[in-house]
């Protein structure tokens, strides 16, 4: 069985470009991915990040859906603690009405930003710990199923549009927490190996072992999300990896910006303070770096070990020619080896 390949588009704005051009590029990327046979594209929710074109996955889903025909579109993910469960339910009911049978709802519990911005979103310091995340997931499902117990304060609330149901619901995570919750609730689960690759295999296998069937998923659905940096040669890939290193450095410094060119990245990397180097090495170890022919077998090895049903790739390299090269060549190599 061929394992589907999918794409997470983080909408990085490259140096010399702007958000309008990046959104147009995301549409072109989705159209190419659809042509090449990718299963789905997801869009992320990040805030207070100057180098990204989108912090609103639901808008990207609606827009790209209007410019594609068949590829599945979803959130990777909606950060549920930032929004009321009812609002998320209604948003994805409407997306399902707009693009029937093509939508996924991926939910995360991280803020997708720094603590100060999380407070600006959530308006309540008590919500910053996200300890009520499992309860919020249950509340969201209850709106969709109209399954609040009799006498519940929200029992009579009907999510609009009321004639729609939520698309498939996936929980996202880079630790065991969301995998365990997804297994208990009978939901799909996507593990962010691009954030924490060493835990991927254990967490994804545990999810499958513990899975409890539900009306939404009768069997487990596991996804391995991986970070890739694909070059035309090994040297080119190593140069592109400098762009990723700059992005991670800026993340640590709290000063995100547009994706630099290789030349710009070389200058910035040369000035990185020594105290950041070890942490950056650790963060970059989560990425698969090399030519498509080198990277694809390594991803397959981790996917096999993880018993993943699907693989989703993402990259911090925002230049159109590099994005196109990556998705074309990685898909071609993947189709050769994963069957």
Secondary structure by P-SEA (a helix, b strand, c coil): cbbbbbbbbcccccccccaaaaaaaaaaaaaaaaaacccbbbbbbbccccccccccaaaaaaaaaaacccccccccccccccccaaaaaaaaaaaaaaccccbbbbbbccccccaaaaaaaacccccccccaaaaaaaaaaaaaaccccccccccccccccccccccbbbbbbccaaaaaaaaaabbbbbbcccccccaaaaaaaaaaaaccccccccbbbbbbbbbbbccccaaaaaaaaaaaaaaaaaaaaccccccccaaaaaaaaaaccccaaaaaaaaacccccccccccaaaaaaaaaaacccbbbbbbccccaaaaaaaaaaaaaaaaaccc
